[in-house]
Amino acid sequence: MSANEFVDYYDLLQLSSNADTETIERIFRHLAKKLHPDHSDQTNNAQFIKIVEAYEVLSNPETRACYDARYQDYWNRKWKLVSVASDMSEIGDDKNARERILSLLYVQRRRSMKSPGLGEVEISRLLNTPLELVDFHLWYIRTKGWVERLDTGHLAITALGVDQVEQSRSLSPEKLIEVHDLPHDAAEGWQASEEDLWAVNE
């Protein structure tokens, strides 16, 4: 098992995470006999190697204890995904966040056609949004064709993106960008004046 990939050994061996050592050994012997390369085609060879690896980890109390800690963390993160997916308000917040990013890039291009783009870190900082969420939103709006990557590496709004911003604004007259307090030096360096930013109503 690599450091970057978690394998559910209990699922692999078709076991409960509470299975005792005797059960683990019995199930392993059954699967090993069924999947052994001498008794099956080559397709199952990789699966046989995996169940041997799983057995070696789960049959040893020390390695199993270490694995169980990772197993619990893995499923905690999975259940958190379910919780977030069930929270429709967060999905609505994502839509608003994408509109704010597009509005920011709209203003930047309108203010400076010679330097129409912004970097991901700049966008994250200006909108007070975690970079990993900004990456997700940028993936979406780039896939839609609303944003493009410039030769400079910055991101800039496209003509389709401009249409999207103006359509959203016509449907919803509220301001689209919430202006956050910035450090003095950052505020001076920001190219779009505060009057040009459309702020979101809380």
ZADO-833074 format. One record per residue: x, y, z of N, C-alpha, C in turn. Coordinates in steps of 0.02 Angstrom, whole numbers, plus 50000, padded with zeros to 5 digits. Example, Ala and Ser with C-alpha at 12.3 -4.5 7.8 and 13.67 -1.06 7.14 Angstrom:
2
((50660 49716 50390) (50615 49775 50390) (50660 49835 50390))
((50642 49888 50354) (50684 49947 50357) (50645 50002 50394))
//
This chain:
202
((50043 49940 50000) (50000 50000 50000) (50044 50062 50000))
((50036 50105 49950) (50078 50165 49946) (50055 50216 49997))
((50099 50265 50009) (50083 50316 50059) (50025 50360 50037))
((50014 50365 49971) (49962 50410 49946) (49896 50376 49930))
((49894 50310 49937) (49834 50273 49919) (49812 50228 49976))
((49750 50236 49997) (49724 50194 50051) (49685 50137 50020))
((49699 50076 50044) (49664 50017 50021) (49624 49989 50080))
((49560 49979 50070) (49517 49951 50123) (49527 49875 50125))
((49572 49853 50170) (49587 49782 50175) (49528 49742 50200))
((49487 49771 50243) (49429 49735 50268) (49380 49721 50211))
((49370 49769 50169) (49326 49760 50111) (49357 49710 50063))
((49422 49714 50054) (49458 49669 50009) (49449 49596 50030))
((49453 49584 50096) (49445 49516 50122) (49373 49499 50140))
((49327 49547 50126) (49256 49536 50140) (49245 49522 50214))
((49275 49565 50256) (49273 49557 50329) (49244 49618 50362))
((49217 49608 50422) (49200 49663 50465) (49264 49690 50497))
((49266 49755 50511) (49325 49783 50544) (49333 49757 50615))
((49282 49723 50641) (49286 49693 50708) (49304 49619 50707))
((49321 49593 50648) (49336 49522 50641) (49395 49502 50685))
((49390 49443 50716) (49446 49419 50757) (49498 49384 50714))
((49555 49368 50745) (49611 49339 50707) (49593 49273 50673))
((49553 49233 50708) (49534 49168 50680) (49492 49176 50617))
((49446 49223 50619) (49404 49236 50560) (49445 49263 50502))
((49492 49308 50518) (49535 49336 50465) (49573 49280 50430))
((49602 49234 50470) (49641 49180 50441) (49598 49133 50399))
((49537 49118 50424) (49493 49072 50389) (49471 49102 50321))
((49452 49165 50321) (49431 49197 50259) (49489 49204 50211))
((49548 49220 50238) (49606 49227 50194) (49622 49161 50160))
((49620 49105 50197) (49636 49040 50167) (49586 49023 50111))
((49523 49040 50122) (49472 49026 50072) (49486 49067 50009))
((49500 49132 50017) (49512 49175 49959) (49578 49158 49924))
((49628 49141 49964) (49694 49125 49935) (49689 49063 49892))
((49651 49014 49914) (49642 48953 49876) (49604 48968 49811))
((49555 49012 49816) (49514 49029 49758) (49553 49070 49706))
((49597 49115 49731) (49631 49162 49686) (49703 49145 49671))
((49728 49091 49698) (49798 49073 49688) (49812 49065 49613))
((49868 49093 49589) (49884 49090 49518) (49884 49020 49488))
((49898 48970 49529) (49898 48901 49504) (49828 48875 49489))
((49778 48909 49517) (49710 48885 49509) (49664 48936 49474))
((49693 48990 49448) (49652 49041 49416) (49690 49073 49359))
((49656 49114 49321) (49688 49146 49264) (49732 49204 49288))
((49770 49233 49242) (49818 49285 49258) (49785 49349 49283))
((49722 49358 49264) (49686 49418 49284) (49681 49425 49359))
((49677 49368 49395) (49669 49369 49467) (49736 49371 49505))
((49791 49371 49470) (49856 49370 49503) (49867 49432 49545))
((49848 49490 49519) (49856 49552 49557) (49811 49552 49618))
((49751 49524 49612) (49705 49520 49668) (49733 49473 49722))
((49766 49421 49702) (49796 49374 49750) (49851 49409 49790))
((49892 49448 49756) (49945 49486 49790) (49915 49534 49841))
((49859 49565 49823) (49827 49613 49869) (49800 49579 49931))
((49769 49521 49923) (49741 49489 49983) (49796 49462 50028))
((49853 49443 49999) (49910 49422 50040) (49936 49482 50080))
((49940 49539 50048) (49962 49600 50082) (49914 49618 50138))
((49849 49612 50124) (49798 49627 50174) (49804 49580 50234))
((49813 49517 50220) (49819 49468 50274) (49881 49481 50317))
((49936 49497 50286) (49997 49510 50323) (49989 49569 50371))
((49951 49619 50349) (49940 49678 50392) (49890 49662 50448))
((49834 49630 50431) (49781 49620 50479) (49793 49562 50528))
((49836 49517 50510) (49849 49459 50554) (49900 49475 50608))
((49935 49532 50602) (49984 49553 50651) (49953 49608 50694))
((49948 49598 50760) (49915 49648 50804) (49945 49718 50799))
((50010 49724 50792) (50042 49790 50790) (50028 49826 50724))
((50037 49791 50669) (50024 49823 50604) (49949 49835 50595))
((49908 49792 50625) (49836 49802 50619) (49815 49865 50658))
((49844 49876 50716) (49828 49935 50756) (49845 49999 50718))
((49902 50000 50685) (49921 50058 50645) (49874 50067 50586))
((49857 50011 50555) (49812 50014 50498) (49743 50038 50519))
((49719 50013 50577) (49652 50031 50600) (49645 50107 50612))
((49700 50138 50634) (49699 50211 50644) (49688 50246 50577))
((49723 50223 50525) (49714 50252 50458) (49645 50235 50430))
((49622 50175 50445) (49556 50153 50423) (49501 50198 50451))
((49506 50214 50516) (49457 50257 50548) (49458 50327 50518))
((49519 50352 50508) (49526 50419 50479) (49497 50421 50408))
((49510 50369 50370) (49485 50364 50301) (49408 50368 50300))
((49376 50329 50343) (49303 50328 50343) (49273 50391 50374))
((49309 50421 50422) (49285 50485 50448) (49281 50537 50392))
((49333 50537 50349) (49333 50584 50293) (49279 50568 50242))
((49266 50503 50232) (49212 50482 50186) (49144 50504 50212))
((49133 50495 50277) (49068 50515 50305) (49060 50590 50304))
((49116 50626 50310) (49112 50699 50305) (49089 50720 50235))
((49112 50684 50184) (49090 50698 50116) (49015 50690 50109))
((48989 50638 50141) (48916 50626 50139) (48879 50683 50173))
((48907 50706 50229) (48876 50761 50266) (48875 50825 50225))
((48931 50840 50193) (48936 50900 50151) (48889 50895 50091))
((48887 50835 50060) (48844 50826 50002) (48770 50833 50020))
((48753 50819 50083) (48684 50824 50106) (48665 50896 50123))
((48714 50939 50130) (48702 51008 50149) (48695 51051 50087))
((48634 51060 50064) (48622 51095 50001) (48642 51169 50005))
((48644 51197 50066) (48663 51267 50073) (48735 51278 50051))
((48779 51228 50064) (48848 51235 50043) (48855 51233 49967))
((48812 51193 49935) (48812 51192 49862) (48791 51259 49834))
((48741 51290 49867) (48719 51357 49847) (48775 51408 49857))
((48813 51401 49911) (48870 51446 49924) (48922 51439 49869))
((48931 51380 49843) (48980 51369 49789) (48959 51408 49727))
((48896 51409 49712) (48872 51447 49654) (48887 51521 49663))
((48875 51547 49723) (48889 51617 49736) (48964 51631 49730))
((49005 51584 49754) (49078 51593 49752) (49102 51597 49679))
((49074 51556 49636) (49094 51558 49565) (49073 51624 49533))
((49015 51649 49552) (48993 51714 49525) (49041 51769 49548))
((49064 51765 49610) (49109 51816 49636) (49177 51814 49599))
((49202 51754 49586) (49265 51747 49549) (49258 51776 49479))
((49204 51759 49445) (49192 51786 49378) (49187 51862 49379))
((49152 51888 49429) (49144 51961 49434) (49211 51995 49445))
((49253 51964 49486) (49320 51992 49499) (49361 51994 49435))
((49359 51939 49396) (49396 51937 49334) (49366 51983 49281))
((49301 51993 49284) (49267 52040 49240) (49294 52111 49252))
((49296 52130 49315) (49320 52197 49333) (49393 52206 49313))
((49433 52153 49325) (49505 52158 49309) (49515 52169 49234))
((49479 52131 49193) (49487 52140 49120) (49461 52208 49098))
((49406 52230 49127) (49378 52295 49107) (49425 52352 49126))
((49459 52344 49183) (49504 52396 49206) (49571 52397 49169))
((49593 52338 49146) (49659 52335 49115) (49661 52281 49061))
((49647 52302 48999) (49649 52254 48944) (49720 52230 48929))
((49771 52270 48949) (49840 52248 48939) (49862 52197 48991))
((49830 52197 49048) (49846 52150 49102) (49781 52125 49132))
((49745 52082 49093) (49676 52064 49112) (49670 52007 49163))
((49727 51976 49180) (49723 51916 49220) (49743 51924 49293))
((49725 51873 49332) (49744 51867 49402) (49767 51796 49415))
((49810 51787 49465) (49832 51721 49484) (49785 51690 49535))
((49790 51624 49543) (49747 51588 49590) (49756 51613 49661))
((49818 51625 49681) (49831 51649 49749) (49801 51718 49760))
((49807 51761 49710) (49777 51828 49715) (49701 51823 49724))
((49670 51781 49684) (49597 51772 49688) (49578 51746 49757))
((49614 51697 49781) (49601 51668 49847) (49604 51721 49901))
((49656 51763 49897) (49666 51815 49948) (49613 51869 49944))
((49599 51893 49884) (49552 51947 49875) (49481 51928 49896))
((49463 51866 49885) (49395 51843 49901) (49391 51807 49968))
((49449 51803 50002) (49450 51772 50068) (49422 51700 50066))
((49445 51663 50016) (49421 51595 50004) (49480 51548 50002))
((49477 51490 50036) (49532 51442 50035) (49553 51424 49964))
((49619 51418 49954) (49645 51406 49887) (49617 51342 49856))
((49607 51289 49897) (49582 51226 49870) (49511 51234 49842))
((49471 51279 49873) (49404 51291 49846) (49407 51334 49783))
((49453 51382 49783) (49463 51422 49722) (49482 51378 49664))
((49526 51329 49676) (49547 51283 49622) (49487 51245 49594))
((49442 51224 49639) (49382 51188 49616) (49338 51232 49573))
((49326 51294 49596) (49283 51339 49559) (49315 51358 49492))
((49380 51368 49491) (49414 51385 49429) (49411 51327 49379))
((49417 51266 49405) (49410 51208 49361) (49342 51210 49326))
((49289 51225 49364) (49222 51226 49336) (49214 51281 49284))
((49234 51342 49301) (49221 51397 49255) (49268 51394 49194))
((49326 51362 49202) (49369 51351 49143) (49338 51299 49097))
((49310 51246 49126) (49278 51194 49086) (49218 51223 49047))
((49183 51270 49078) (49127 51302 49044) (49149 51352 48990))
((49214 51368 48990) (49239 51415 48940) (49233 51487 48960))
((49219 51500 49024) (49209 51568 49048) (49275 51602 49068))
((49327 51562 49077) (49393 51587 49096) (49446 51552 49055))
((49500 51588 49039) (49555 51558 49001) (49622 51570 49037))
((49670 51526 49023) (49737 51535 49049) (49779 51575 49000))
((49808 51630 49023) (49849 51673 48981) (49920 51647 48976))
((49959 51673 48929) (50029 51653 48923) (50069 51670 48986))
((50045 51720 49023) (50079 51739 49085) (50067 51690 49142))
((50019 51644 49131) (50000 51597 49184) (49940 51620 49224))
((49921 51684 49215) (49863 51710 49250) (49799 51687 49216))
((49744 51696 49251) (49678 51678 49225) (49639 51742 49209))
((49604 51741 49153) (49565 51799 49131) (49498 51777 49106))
((49449 51821 49114) (49382 51805 49091) (49379 51808 49015))
((49337 51765 48986) (49327 51763 48913) (49264 51802 48895))
((49250 51806 48830) (49189 51839 48808) (49127 51802 48835))
((49131 51735 48836) (49076 51696 48864) (49067 51711 48938))
((49124 51720 48972) (49120 51736 49043) (49089 51804 49055))
((49105 51852 49012) (49076 51919 49018) (49000 51914 49010))
((48978 51876 48959) (48906 51866 48949) (48874 51836 49011))
((48908 51787 49042) (48881 51754 49101) (48873 51803 49160))
((48924 51844 49171) (48921 51894 49225) (48864 51942 49213))
((48859 51968 49152) (48808 52018 49138) (48737 51988 49141))
((48732 51925 49121) (48667 51892 49126) (48648 51882 49200))
((48696 51861 49241) (48683 51851 49312) (48664 51917 49345))
((48698 51970 49325) (48684 52035 49355) (48615 52060 49335))
((48593 52045 49274) (48527 52067 49252) (48472 52029 49288))
((48486 51966 49305) (48437 51925 49341) (48435 51941 49415))
((48492 51962 49442) (48497 51977 49513) (48532 52044 49521))
((48496 52097 49537) (48526 52163 49540) (48573 52174 49599))
((48576 52125 49647) (48622 52135 49703) (48693 52138 49678))
((48736 52170 49717) (48806 52173 49700) (48838 52105 49710))
((48888 52089 49669) (48914 52022 49666) (48977 52008 49706))
((49015 52059 49722) (49078 52047 49757) (49080 52081 49824))
((49097 52043 49874) (49105 52070 49941) (49176 52094 49949))
((49186 52157 49966) (49254 52184 49973) (49279 52170 50043))
((49334 52133 50048) (49363 52117 50113) (49417 52167 50131))
((49428 52175 50195) (49482 52217 50218) (49549 52187 50197))
((49590 52226 50163) (49654 52203 50139) (49709 52240 50175))
((49769 52209 50181) (49825 52247 50207) (49836 52309 50165))
((49863 52362 50196) (49871 52427 50161) (49909 52420 50096))
((49965 52381 50097) (50006 52375 50037) (49969 52337 49982))
((49929 52287 50003) (49892 52249 49953) (49837 52292 49923))
((49806 52333 49966) (49752 52376 49941) (49779 52426 49891))
((49839 52453 49903) (49869 52500 49857) (49887 52467 49791))
((49907 52403 49795) (49929 52369 49734) (49872 52341 49693))
((49812 52337 49722) (49755 52308 49687) (49733 52355 49631))
((49725 52327 49571) (49715 52368 49512) (49644 52393 49503))
((49595 52359 49529) (49526 52381 49522) (49506 52420 49584))
((49481 52481 49573) (49463 52523 49631) (49403 52494 49666))
((49395 52512 49729) (49340 52485 49769) (49272 52502 49739))
((49268 52562 49709) (49204 52582 49679) (49184 52536 49623))
((49233 52504 49591) (49217 52460 49534) (49197 52390 49555))
((49208 52374 49619) (49192 52306 49640) (49119 52301 49660))
((49087 52248 49638) (49017 52236 49656) (49018 52191 49717))
((48994 52214 49773) (48998 52176 49835) (48935 52135 49846))
((48945 52075 49874) (48888 52031 49888) (48853 52053 49951))
((48787 52055 49949) (48750 52067 50011) (48753 52005 50054))
((48770 52012 50118) (48775 51955 50163) (48708 51920 50167))
//
